[in-house]
Amino acid sequence: MSFTSPEQALPPERRKAKRFALCLTLAALLLVLGFGFFHFISRANREESLDSFVMGSYVRQTLWGPKSQDTMLEVCVRLAELEAHLTWRDFVGEESQRDVANLNHARGKKVEISSETGTLLAEAQELAKRSGGAFDPTIGPVSALWSFDESPSLPDPEAIAQVLPLVDYTKLSLDSEEYLEAVPNEDGSHTDSLGVRYPAASLAVPGMAVDLGAMGKGAACGAAVEEYRQAGVKAAVVTVGGSVGLFGKKPDRKPFRVSVRDPKGEGSMGVLELTEGFVSTSGSYEKYFEEDGRRYHHLLDPRTGYPAESGLVSVTVWCEDSGALSDGLATACFVLGLEDGMALLESYGAQGLFVDEAGIVTLTPGWAERFSLTGEGYTIG
């Protein structure tokens, strides 16, 4: 017995017309699905940007991936909260948010601080130790005399001599406690890792003051990148003042291009091609004033109380995992000078670019192939 399908029972002309109509329908469906897929890909790869202001600096976020606008707004909130925690002068706001200001006004008493502030203080104290005091988070009393963020002027030498003994990172005490942290793996599972947090801090001598301005903008980049990672953003660039955070891989798979500011003029002096990580620059051109024919810049040497005289005009540093550290290292290396600064970067596994007063650019070995000099008046040493 044979079986005849309904289509075979139709006359040949009608079978041909039906197949043609079916092909048109399939073609239209594929076109719609293809457009939808292309639209999804284009939205996922679309570049979006947002500008804002925090820590006295402009912030620019550029993201690739879904939910970019929502994530950038969440980052703005996160950075405002971080600024409240780190502001070291009097700050109008909730007292619980004023970690550093509360610490500075506690007159030696122990103060509870956020986990984020505690981690930053521990990182700053370690950097102070490894730099021999060229970086010191307790530089607040000296910073207040120079007042570069408000109305800078040359302090009385006796005033500097009087507050200089208050600058001593060894007299900053941090309570510490260990805890188990669930670290996510690529396959969705978690691995328990032992971490350390710092729930409280104190300053041994009344009048001491913490100033984390030399790490704040890098810390802001680190906080932003943490938000991007949690939100599932594909790639991002965030700039806060002289610090940059680089996250993920761009849709074109090309490296991030980061311009290095010309310390002696306008525009950039060169370009770095980098993957993920954090880049920070400290330069004597950023904040300065002139008095009696002499220029005074804001990069203070904690050991002397005066602007550093290291023969450098700019230092740019890259760290893989910490924006705060890249920022602090840039300042420490500027104060230390070329030779000791290079040694400090090597001890951290960081990369850097030093520009001296003669226009000679010195690169760490890992950046020799990643930097392109474009500015005039500079030579690579």
Secondary structure by P-SEA (a helix, b strand, c coil): cccccccccccaaaaaaaaaaaaaaaaaaaaaaaaaaaaaaaaaacccccccccccbbbbbbbbccaaaaaaaaaaaaaaaaaaaccccccccccccaaaaaaaaccccbbbbcaaaaaaaaaaaaaaaaacccccccaaaaaaaaccccccccccaaaaaaaccccccccbbbbbbbbbbbccccccbbbbbbbbbbcccccccccbbbbccccaaaaaaaaaaaaaaaaccccbbbbcccbbbbcccccccccbbbbbcccccccccbbbbbcbbbbbbbcccccccccccccccccccccccccccccccbbbbbbcccaaaaaaaaaaaaaaccaaaaaaaaaacccbbbbcccbbbbbcccccccccccccccccc
